[in-house]
Amino acid sequence: MERYYHLYQDFLSFLFAGLILGSARTLLPQVINSGVVVALLFGVLLVWYVSEKY
């Protein structure tokens, strides 16, 4: 499997990057308001806190 990955590494990297960027659009809200900003900040702070603890 590793051999095939090295053979097609450039193609697969572009493919996966495209899939990630393409799916990111569905995760973004259509309207950004204060609730979305508060939820975003809470999520960032939560991940930051948990990653510092462990």
Rosetta blueprint (number, residue, H / E / L):
1 M L
2 E H
3 R H
4 Y H
5 Y H
6 H H
7 L H
8 Y L
9 Q H
10 D H
11 F H
12 L H
13 S H
14 F H
15 L H
16 F H
17 A H
18 G H
19 L H
20 I H
21 L H
22 G H
23 S H
24 A H
25 R H
26 T H
27 L H
28 L L
29 P L
30 Q L
31 V L
32 I L
33 N L
34 S H
35 G H
36 V H
37 V H
38 V H
39 A H
40 L H
41 L H
42 F H
43 G H
44 V H
45 L H
46 L H
47 V H
48 W H
49 Y H
50 V H
51 S H
52 E H
53 K H
54 Y L
